[in-house]
């Protein structure tokens, strides 16, 4: 969980972001993205919320997906565009410079999947509700959502340890970046409130990280 806080510091160095995050997290961040990518069907049309340098988006394209990805950071989008040009995947990956507040401008029912990694924990409660509401709206019937993010452990002792270990890093991260992240208390519950059915939840890293897969319920 320490690496998630360092994300906010390293976002100021977008060209070395992936390499540094992979080193700090000992490969866990890339592994999370690979786990998300494996949940997406071949040939799916995918929307990625908060794409950063487009590492996950590139993985998805490599698995046959057609991806639209957005991020609010101009520096991250610039590096993402460099990746698109370098890998020659501009015909299958569209980048947008925007935040989740721009999702209301996306057409309804056009995607098979919506994905995000370590993005929702950066948002306020209201922003998460907005993002998840529009994630459901832009999905086709029976489309899926795959979210990997930091969460609050379900048992008391892991919760206490998480809070103790996070505090000094929270202060450091805020001093450097004027921003921070907050573990999500009930990620499956928030997806349910947005109208998703929960297909699967996998907890790892001392119960402090969740991969949650939901779907748009089939209409009766």
Secondary structure, 3 states (H helix, E strand, C coil): CHHHHHHHHHCCCHHHHHHHHHHHCCCHHHHHHHHHHHCCCCCCEEEEECCCCCHHHHHHHHCCCEEEEEECCHHHHHHHHHHHHHHCCCCCEEEEECCHHHHHHCCCCCEEEEEEECCHHHCCHHHHHHHHHHHHHHEEEEEEEEEEEEECCCCHHHHHHHHHHHHHHHHHHHHHHCCCCCCECCHHHHHHHCCEEEEEEEEECCCCEEEEEEEECCCC
